[in-house]
Amino acid sequence: MALRITQTHGQIGIQTYRSWMDIRQTPPKAHIEQRPPELYIERKLPEVHIDQTQCFAESGLKPVLQLARDFYKEGLQAGFEAIG
């Protein structure tokens, strides 16, 4: 007595196929408005003051008031020496 087993694949009525996806997307429209940068630079130039009165005085170019002051001092000193 031989035992024989046979089988058949059952089918339950589900039919499948490979899926397919079609995505269509329009590219975004980017509109960027940008004002150009504004740069304001205010600068004040340096001022150089050179006092040359002593240089001019040593070279004999004294202002009138300085000459008058010097002559006054010399005359006062000479007067004090004469008095004694």
Backbone as XML, in Angstrom:
<?xml version="1.0"?>
<chain id="A" units="angstrom">
  <residue number="1" name="MET">
    <atom name="N" x="0.792" y="-1.127" z="0.000"/>
    <atom name="CA" x="0.000" y="0.000" z="0.000"/>
    <atom name="C" x="0.879" y="1.250" z="0.000"/>
  </residue>
  <residue number="2" name="ALA">
    <atom name="N" x="0.738" y="2.037" z="-0.985"/>
    <atom name="CA" x="1.545" y="3.241" z="-1.135"/>
    <atom name="C" x="0.673" y="4.461" z="-0.874"/>
  </residue>
  <residue number="3" name="LEU">
    <atom name="N" x="1.267" y="5.425" z="-0.215"/>
    <atom name="CA" x="0.554" y="6.666" z="0.111"/>
    <atom name="C" x="1.026" y="7.719" z="-0.878"/>
  </residue>
  <residue number="4" name="ARG">
    <atom name="N" x="0.137" y="8.297" z="-1.547"/>
    <atom name="CA" x="0.485" y="9.290" z="-2.542"/>
    <atom name="C" x="-0.231" y="10.588" z="-2.182"/>
  </residue>
  <residue number="5" name="ILE">
    <atom name="N" x="0.514" y="11.715" z="-2.093"/>
    <atom name="CA" x="-0.062" y="13.027" z="-1.762"/>
    <atom name="C" x="0.200" y="13.940" z="-2.957"/>
  </residue>
  <residue number="6" name="THR">
    <atom name="N" x="-0.818" y="14.510" z="-3.449"/>
    <atom name="CA" x="-0.676" y="15.495" z="-4.521"/>
    <atom name="C" x="-1.299" y="16.794" z="-4.041"/>
  </residue>
  <residue number="7" name="GLN">
    <atom name="N" x="-0.787" y="17.876" z="-4.529"/>
    <atom name="CA" x="-1.329" y="19.171" z="-4.122"/>
    <atom name="C" x="-1.394" y="20.086" z="-5.316"/>
  </residue>
  <residue number="8" name="THR">
    <atom name="N" x="-2.269" y="20.983" z="-5.280"/>
    <atom name="CA" x="-2.375" y="22.011" z="-6.310"/>
    <atom name="C" x="-2.411" y="23.355" z="-5.597"/>
  </residue>
  <residue number="9" name="HIS">
    <atom name="N" x="-1.842" y="24.337" z="-6.229"/>
    <atom name="CA" x="-1.824" y="25.692" z="-5.642"/>
    <atom name="C" x="-3.216" y="26.282" z="-5.742"/>
  </residue>
  <residue number="10" name="GLY">
    <atom name="N" x="-3.665" y="26.803" z="-4.664"/>
    <atom name="CA" x="-4.982" y="27.404" z="-4.652"/>
    <atom name="C" x="-4.929" y="28.841" z="-5.139"/>
  </residue>
  <residue number="11" name="GLN">
    <atom name="N" x="-5.973" y="29.320" z="-5.720"/>
    <atom name="CA" x="-6.047" y="30.695" z="-6.187"/>
    <atom name="C" x="-7.292" y="31.296" z="-5.564"/>
  </residue>
  <residue number="12" name="ILE">
    <atom name="N" x="-7.111" y="32.459" z="-4.913"/>
    <atom name="CA" x="-8.239" y="33.022" z="-4.185"/>
    <atom name="C" x="-8.854" y="34.221" z="-4.900"/>
  </residue>
  <residue number="13" name="GLY">
    <atom name="N" x="-8.489" y="34.509" z="-6.088"/>
    <atom name="CA" x="-9.110" y="35.564" z="-6.868"/>
    <atom name="C" x="-8.461" y="36.941" z="-6.732"/>
  </residue>
  <residue number="14" name="ILE">
    <atom name="N" x="-7.285" y="37.048" z="-6.175"/>
    <atom name="CA" x="-6.603" y="38.351" z="-6.082"/>
    <atom name="C" x="-5.606" y="38.419" z="-7.223"/>
  </residue>
  <residue number="15" name="GLN">
    <atom name="N" x="-5.811" y="39.377" z="-8.078"/>
    <atom name="CA" x="-4.876" y="39.565" z="-9.180"/>
    <atom name="C" x="-4.088" y="40.849" z="-8.904"/>
  </residue>
  <residue number="16" name="THR">
    <atom name="N" x="-2.804" y="40.745" z="-8.923"/>
    <atom name="CA" x="-1.948" y="41.908" z="-8.647"/>
    <atom name="C" x="-1.148" y="42.244" z="-9.888"/>
  </residue>
  <residue number="17" name="TYR">
    <atom name="N" x="-0.791" y="43.480" z="-9.979"/>
    <atom name="CA" x="0.090" y="43.936" z="-11.056"/>
    <atom name="C" x="0.994" y="45.009" z="-10.468"/>
  </residue>
  <residue number="18" name="ARG">
    <atom name="N" x="2.100" y="45.305" z="-11.162"/>
    <atom name="CA" x="3.073" y="46.282" z="-10.664"/>
    <atom name="C" x="2.446" y="47.670" z="-10.679"/>
  </residue>
  <residue number="19" name="SER">
    <atom name="N" x="2.619" y="48.361" z="-9.603"/>
    <atom name="CA" x="2.024" y="49.698" z="-9.505"/>
    <atom name="C" x="2.847" y="50.700" z="-10.309"/>
  </residue>
  <residue number="20" name="TRP">
    <atom name="N" x="2.190" y="51.756" z="-10.694"/>
    <atom name="CA" x="2.859" y="52.816" z="-11.446"/>
    <atom name="C" x="2.337" y="54.146" z="-10.928"/>
  </residue>
  <residue number="21" name="MET">
    <atom name="N" x="3.262" y="55.070" z="-10.659"/>
    <atom name="CA" x="2.872" y="56.350" z="-10.114"/>
    <atom name="C" x="3.354" y="57.448" z="-11.056"/>
  </residue>
  <residue number="22" name="ASP">
    <atom name="N" x="2.504" y="58.358" z="-11.412"/>
    <atom name="CA" x="2.866" y="59.470" z="-12.289"/>
    <atom name="C" x="2.576" y="60.757" z="-11.527"/>
  </residue>
  <residue number="23" name="ILE">
    <atom name="N" x="3.630" y="61.367" z="-10.999"/>
    <atom name="CA" x="3.478" y="62.613" z="-10.246"/>
    <atom name="C" x="3.970" y="63.745" z="-11.134"/>
  </residue>
  <residue number="24" name="ARG">
    <atom name="N" x="3.097" y="64.651" z="-11.385"/>
    <atom name="CA" x="3.480" y="65.803" z="-12.198"/>
    <atom name="C" x="3.351" y="67.041" z="-11.320"/>
  </residue>
  <residue number="25" name="GLN">
    <atom name="N" x="4.464" y="67.726" z="-11.203"/>
    <atom name="CA" x="4.472" y="68.901" z="-10.337"/>
    <atom name="C" x="5.132" y="70.028" z="-11.102"/>
  </residue>
  <residue number="26" name="THR">
    <atom name="N" x="4.469" y="71.148" z="-11.166"/>
    <atom name="CA" x="5.063" y="72.299" z="-11.846"/>
    <atom name="C" x="6.112" y="72.905" z="-10.922"/>
  </residue>
  <residue number="27" name="PRO">
    <atom name="N" x="7.214" y="73.352" z="-11.486"/>
    <atom name="CA" x="8.240" y="73.954" z="-10.630"/>
    <atom name="C" x="7.714" y="75.248" z="-10.015"/>
  </residue>
  <residue number="28" name="PRO">
    <atom name="N" x="8.150" y="75.564" z="-8.811"/>
    <atom name="CA" x="7.655" y="76.784" z="-8.153"/>
    <atom name="C" x="8.186" y="78.033" z="-8.842"/>
  </residue>
  <residue number="29" name="LYS">
    <atom name="N" x="7.380" y="79.051" z="-8.814"/>
    <atom name="CA" x="7.795" y="80.328" z="-9.386"/>
    <atom name="C" x="8.276" y="81.205" z="-8.244"/>
  </residue>
  <residue number="30" name="ALA">
    <atom name="N" x="9.549" y="81.408" z="-8.206"/>
    <atom name="CA" x="10.135" y="82.231" z="-7.140"/>
    <atom name="C" x="10.385" y="83.628" z="-7.693"/>
  </residue>
  <residue number="31" name="HIS">
    <atom name="N" x="9.828" y="84.599" z="-7.034"/>
    <atom name="CA" x="10.036" y="85.993" z="-7.426"/>
    <atom name="C" x="10.555" y="86.730" z="-6.194"/>
  </residue>
  <residue number="32" name="ILE">
    <atom name="N" x="11.797" y="87.107" z="-6.248"/>
    <atom name="CA" x="12.423" y="87.767" z="-5.100"/>
    <atom name="C" x="12.758" y="89.195" z="-5.498"/>
  </residue>
  <residue number="33" name="GLU">
    <atom name="N" x="12.234" y="90.121" z="-4.740"/>
    <atom name="CA" x="12.596" y="91.528" z="-4.944"/>
    <atom name="C" x="13.509" y="91.943" z="-3.809"/>
  </residue>
  <residue number="34" name="GLN">
    <atom name="N" x="14.635" y="92.433" z="-4.180"/>
    <atom name="CA" x="15.601" y="92.833" z="-3.159"/>
    <atom name="C" x="16.171" y="94.184" z="-3.557"/>
  </residue>
  <residue number="35" name="ARG">
    <atom name="N" x="16.053" y="95.120" z="-2.643"/>
    <atom name="CA" x="16.631" y="96.432" z="-2.904"/>
    <atom name="C" x="18.137" y="96.352" z="-2.727"/>
  </residue>
  <residue number="36" name="PRO">
    <atom name="N" x="18.883" y="97.042" z="-3.551"/>
    <atom name="CA" x="20.333" y="97.045" z="-3.333"/>
    <atom name="C" x="20.657" y="97.778" z="-2.031"/>
  </residue>
  <residue number="37" name="PRO">
    <atom name="N" x="21.672" y="97.342" z="-1.341"/>
    <atom name="CA" x="22.001" y="97.982" z="-0.064"/>
    <atom name="C" x="22.500" y="99.412" z="-0.278"/>
  </residue>
  <residue number="38" name="GLU">
    <atom name="N" x="22.191" y="100.254" z="0.680"/>
    <atom name="CA" x="22.653" y="101.639" z="0.643"/>
    <atom name="C" x="23.642" y="101.831" z="1.776"/>
  </residue>
  <residue number="39" name="LEU">
    <atom name="N" x="24.739" y="102.434" z="1.449"/>
    <atom name="CA" x="25.783" y="102.647" z="2.442"/>
    <atom name="C" x="26.192" y="104.110" z="2.391"/>
  </residue>
  <residue number="40" name="TYR">
    <atom name="N" x="26.046" y="104.772" z="3.519"/>
    <atom name="CA" x="26.453" y="106.167" z="3.628"/>
    <atom name="C" x="27.597" y="106.249" z="4.624"/>
  </residue>
  <residue number="41" name="ILE">
    <atom name="N" x="28.685" y="106.829" z="4.184"/>
    <atom name="CA" x="29.839" y="107.001" z="5.063"/>
    <atom name="C" x="30.130" y="108.496" z="5.143"/>
  </residue>
  <residue number="42" name="GLU">
    <atom name="N" x="30.049" y="109.004" z="6.338"/>
    <atom name="CA" x="30.411" y="110.399" z="6.546"/>
    <atom name="C" x="31.714" y="110.424" z="7.320"/>
  </residue>
  <residue number="43" name="ARG">
    <atom name="N" x="32.619" y="111.182" z="6.833"/>
    <atom name="CA" x="33.889" y="111.257" z="7.543"/>
    <atom name="C" x="34.316" y="112.711" z="7.635"/>
  </residue>
  <residue number="44" name="LYS">
    <atom name="N" x="34.969" y="112.997" z="8.684"/>
    <atom name="CA" x="35.465" y="114.342" z="8.910"/>
    <atom name="C" x="36.981" y="114.280" z="8.780"/>
  </residue>
  <residue number="45" name="LEU">
    <atom name="N" x="37.479" y="115.089" z="7.902"/>
    <atom name="CA" x="38.922" y="115.095" z="7.692"/>
    <atom name="C" x="39.613" y="115.689" z="8.915"/>
  </residue>
  <residue number="46" name="PRO">
    <atom name="N" x="40.774" y="115.195" z="9.232"/>
    <atom name="CA" x="41.473" y="115.719" z="10.407"/>
    <atom name="C" x="41.954" y="117.150" z="10.170"/>
  </residue>
  <residue number="47" name="GLU">
    <atom name="N" x="41.964" y="117.899" z="11.233"/>
    <atom name="CA" x="42.488" y="119.259" z="11.176"/>
    <atom name="C" x="43.821" y="119.279" z="11.913"/>
  </residue>
  <residue number="48" name="VAL">
    <atom name="N" x="44.806" y="119.803" z="11.258"/>
    <atom name="CA" x="46.142" y="119.857" z="11.844"/>
    <atom name="C" x="46.475" y="121.321" z="12.108"/>
  </residue>
  <residue number="49" name="HIS">
    <atom name="N" x="46.751" y="121.614" z="13.353"/>
    <atom name="CA" x="47.141" y="122.972" z="13.733"/>
    <atom name="C" x="48.614" y="122.937" z="14.141"/>
  </residue>
  <residue number="50" name="ILE">
    <atom name="N" x="49.404" y="123.694" z="13.428"/>
    <atom name="CA" x="50.835" y="123.753" z="13.727"/>
    <atom name="C" x="51.137" y="125.163" z="14.229"/>
  </residue>
  <residue number="51" name="ASP">
    <atom name="N" x="51.626" y="125.251" z="15.440"/>
    <atom name="CA" x="51.978" y="126.540" z="16.029"/>
    <atom name="C" x="53.418" y="126.860" z="15.646"/>
  </residue>
  <residue number="52" name="GLN">
    <atom name="N" x="53.576" y="127.840" z="14.771"/>
    <atom name="CA" x="54.905" y="128.200" z="14.290"/>
    <atom name="C" x="55.369" y="129.546" z="14.835"/>
  </residue>
  <residue number="53" name="THR">
    <atom name="N" x="54.706" y="130.032" z="15.864"/>
    <atom name="CA" x="55.089" y="131.352" z="16.376"/>
    <atom name="C" x="56.514" y="131.356" z="16.904"/>
  </residue>
  <residue number="54" name="GLN">
    <atom name="N" x="56.917" y="130.291" z="17.588"/>
    <atom name="CA" x="58.283" y="130.268" z="18.118"/>
    <atom name="C" x="59.298" y="130.189" z="16.979"/>
  </residue>
  <residue number="55" name="CYS">
    <atom name="N" x="59.008" y="129.420" z="15.954"/>
    <atom name="CA" x="59.928" y="129.331" z="14.810"/>
    <atom name="C" x="60.056" y="130.686" z="14.122"/>
  </residue>
  <residue number="56" name="PHE">
    <atom name="N" x="58.914" y="131.349" z="13.906"/>
    <atom name="CA" x="58.958" y="132.657" z="13.269"/>
    <atom name="C" x="59.647" y="133.678" z="14.167"/>
  </residue>
  <residue number="57" name="ALA">
    <atom name="N" x="59.414" y="133.579" z="15.474"/>
    <atom name="CA" x="60.040" y="134.530" z="16.399"/>
    <atom name="C" x="61.552" y="134.365" z="16.389"/>
  </residue>
  <residue number="58" name="GLU">
    <atom name="N" x="62.031" y="133.115" z="16.332"/>
    <atom name="CA" x="63.479" y="132.886" z="16.320"/>
    <atom name="C" x="64.114" y="133.341" z="15.017"/>
  </residue>
  <residue number="59" name="SER">
    <atom name="N" x="63.351" y="133.370" z="13.947"/>
    <atom name="CA" x="63.908" y="133.825" z="12.670"/>
    <atom name="C" x="63.653" y="135.313" z="12.437"/>
  </residue>
  <residue number="60" name="GLY">
    <atom name="N" x="63.069" y="136.001" z="13.423"/>
    <atom name="CA" x="62.880" y="137.443" z="13.325"/>
    <atom name="C" x="61.556" y="137.839" z="12.710"/>
  </residue>
  <residue number="61" name="LEU">
    <atom name="N" x="60.659" y="136.944" z="12.557"/>
    <atom name="CA" x="59.356" y="137.250" z="11.969"/>
    <atom name="C" x="58.279" y="137.179" z="13.047"/>
  </residue>
  <residue number="62" name="LYS">
    <atom name="N" x="58.329" y="138.122" z="13.978"/>
    <atom name="CA" x="57.363" y="138.142" z="15.070"/>
    <atom name="C" x="56.145" y="138.948" z="14.657"/>
  </residue>
  <residue number="63" name="PRO">
    <atom name="N" x="54.984" y="138.590" z="15.207"/>
    <atom name="CA" x="53.799" y="139.428" z="14.975"/>
    <atom name="C" x="53.969" y="140.790" z="15.649"/>
  </residue>
  <residue number="64" name="VAL">
    <atom name="N" x="53.189" y="141.745" z="15.221"/>
    <atom name="CA" x="53.324" y="143.120" z="15.701"/>
    <atom name="C" x="53.106" y="143.199" z="17.207"/>
  </residue>
  <residue number="65" name="LEU">
    <atom name="N" x="52.097" y="142.542" z="17.728"/>
    <atom name="CA" x="51.841" y="142.608" z="19.166"/>
    <atom name="C" x="52.971" y="141.961" z="19.964"/>
  </residue>
  <residue number="66" name="GLN">
    <atom name="N" x="53.541" y="140.905" z="19.443"/>
    <atom name="CA" x="54.669" y="140.262" z="20.134"/>
    <atom name="C" x="55.883" y="141.187" z="20.140"/>
  </residue>
  <residue number="67" name="LEU">
    <atom name="N" x="56.131" y="141.873" z="19.028"/>
    <atom name="CA" x="57.247" y="142.834" z="18.987"/>
    <atom name="C" x="57.016" y="143.966" z="19.991"/>
  </residue>
  <residue number="68" name="ALA">
    <atom name="N" x="55.786" y="144.466" z="20.044"/>
    <atom name="CA" x="55.479" y="145.551" z="20.977"/>
    <atom name="C" x="55.666" y="145.082" z="22.412"/>
  </residue>
  <residue number="69" name="ARG">
    <atom name="N" x="55.244" y="143.854" z="22.728"/>
    <atom name="CA" x="55.400" y="143.303" z="24.069"/>
    <atom name="C" x="56.885" y="143.159" z="24.419"/>
  </residue>
  <residue number="70" name="ASP">
    <atom name="N" x="57.672" y="142.675" z="23.464"/>
    <atom name="CA" x="59.114" y="142.507" z="23.714"/>
    <atom name="C" x="59.801" y="143.864" z="23.925"/>
  </residue>
  <residue number="71" name="PHE">
    <atom name="N" x="59.432" y="144.845" z="23.087"/>
    <atom name="CA" x="60.029" y="146.176" z="23.255"/>
    <atom name="C" x="59.626" y="146.796" z="24.587"/>
  </residue>
  <residue number="72" name="TYR">
    <atom name="N" x="58.379" y="146.562" z="25.014"/>
    <atom name="CA" x="57.917" y="147.062" z="26.308"/>
    <atom name="C" x="58.743" y="146.454" z="27.435"/>
  </residue>
  <residue number="73" name="LYS">
    <atom name="N" x="58.957" y="145.146" z="27.391"/>
    <atom name="CA" x="59.731" y="144.484" z="28.442"/>
    <atom name="C" x="61.182" y="144.968" z="28.458"/>
  </residue>
  <residue number="74" name="GLU">
    <atom name="N" x="61.762" y="145.137" z="27.258"/>
    <atom name="CA" x="63.149" y="145.619" z="27.199"/>
    <atom name="C" x="63.247" y="147.056" z="27.734"/>
  </residue>
  <residue number="75" name="GLY">
    <atom name="N" x="62.273" y="147.891" z="27.371"/>
    <atom name="CA" x="62.280" y="149.280" z="27.854"/>
    <atom name="C" x="62.058" y="149.341" z="29.352"/>
  </residue>
  <residue number="76" name="LEU">
    <atom name="N" x="61.174" y="148.516" z="29.873"/>
    <atom name="CA" x="60.923" y="148.477" z="31.307"/>
    <atom name="C" x="62.171" y="148.025" z="32.049"/>
  </residue>
  <residue number="77" name="GLN">
    <atom name="N" x="62.823" y="146.993" z="31.520"/>
    <atom name="CA" x="64.053" y="146.491" z="32.158"/>
    <atom name="C" x="65.153" y="147.557" z="32.120"/>
  </residue>
  <residue number="78" name="ALA">
    <atom name="N" x="65.282" y="148.234" z="30.990"/>
    <atom name="CA" x="66.304" y="149.286" z="30.886"/>
    <atom name="C" x="65.988" y="150.432" z="31.850"/>
  </residue>
  <residue number="79" name="GLY">
    <atom name="N" x="64.707" y="150.762" z="32.007"/>
    <atom name="CA" x="64.321" y="151.821" z="32.944"/>
    <atom name="C" x="64.632" y="151.429" z="34.378"/>
  </residue>
  <residue number="80" name="PHE">
    <atom name="N" x="64.362" y="150.177" z="34.763"/>
    <atom name="CA" x="64.670" y="149.723" z="36.124"/>
    <atom name="C" x="66.169" y="149.719" z="36.377"/>
  </residue>
  <residue number="81" name="GLU">
    <atom name="N" x="66.940" y="149.357" z="35.357"/>
    <atom name="CA" x="68.397" y="149.344" z="35.536"/>
    <atom name="C" x="68.938" y="150.772" z="35.665"/>
  </residue>
  <residue number="82" name="ALA">
    <atom name="N" x="68.302" y="151.704" z="34.937"/>
    <atom name="CA" x="68.767" y="153.090" z="35.007"/>
    <atom name="C" x="68.427" y="153.705" z="36.361"/>
  </residue>
  <residue number="83" name="ILE">
    <atom name="N" x="67.299" y="153.320" z="36.917"/>
    <atom name="CA" x="66.899" y="153.862" z="38.211"/>
    <atom name="C" x="67.742" y="153.238" z="39.311"/>
  </residue>
  <residue number="84" name="GLY">
    <atom name="N" x="68.018" y="152.014" z="39.136"/>
    <atom name="CA" x="68.898" y="151.519" z="40.075"/>
    <atom name="C" x="68.803" y="150.380" z="40.903"/>
  </residue>
</chain>
